Amino acid sequence: MIPLYVKKTACITSRTASVNGKEIPVSAGEGPFLTSLYRTLRVDYPKFFKMDGLSKLGFLASELLFREEEPRFVPREDCAVICFNRSSSLDTDTLYQTSIRQGDDYYPSPSLFVYTLPNIVTAEIAIRNKLHGETSFYICKEFNAQQIYRTVYNSFAGQPIRSALAGWTEYEGEICEAFLMQIETQPASMSDPLFSVEFLTTAKHKQ
């Protein structure tokens, strides 16, 4: 088995954001925490404000991982985007269902319907970063380190994949939780940990 290495990790909750375990100071502002984080990072991507919560969460986690990458926004065929969660797109599904239960004011919301599939978050990340490798989204009953490890590792087999943005993105109601990793076939430094079930279990526990 070829070794894989974790170059960088990014974590976001409803109140905090961190990279490699180091918290990012977020300027307080009006509105949700994710909007404040977007403004703190000074991202220039107006489409962010049209995204649903799950896509905003994954998008911002990817920004934390890639914002210091050089070069960036260069088309890549060798980078996959693989995400997992428990509730799929249920948060947006609920809002969409509400929009079609208005009786006399019946009007299904097209802007919500766009986000009633969870793999839209991987698509948003791939489009933003010009990543043309595999993009996939898996629904699990719970965070399962063994399943995530096996799925991500297998994405490197038999394909020209040398890098992956992978991890957990859960957004439902008051739950806002992202844990994404930048995984490479070659270590960027001697301190890069091996990608393993043990690493996933420990890193997720530290969130």
GIFEN-V871619 format. One record per helix or strand of 2 or more residues. SS is the DSSP state (~ for helix, > for strand). FROM is the first residue (numbers start at 1). LEN is the number of residues. If there is no record, write none. Layout:
# GIFEN-V871619
ss->SS from->FROM len->LEN
ss->SS from->FROM len->LEN
This chain:
# GIFEN-V871619
ss->> from->5 len->8
ss->> from->17 len->3
ss->> from->22 len->2
ss->~ from->33 len->9
ss->~ from->46 len->5
ss->~ from->53 len->14
ss->> from->79 len->7
ss->~ from->90 len->10
ss->~ from->103 len->3
ss->~ from->110 len->4
ss->~ from->120 len->10
ss->> from->135 len->5
ss->~ from->145 len->11
ss->> from->163 len->10
ss->> from->175 len->10
ss->> from->193 len->2
ss->~ from->197 len->9
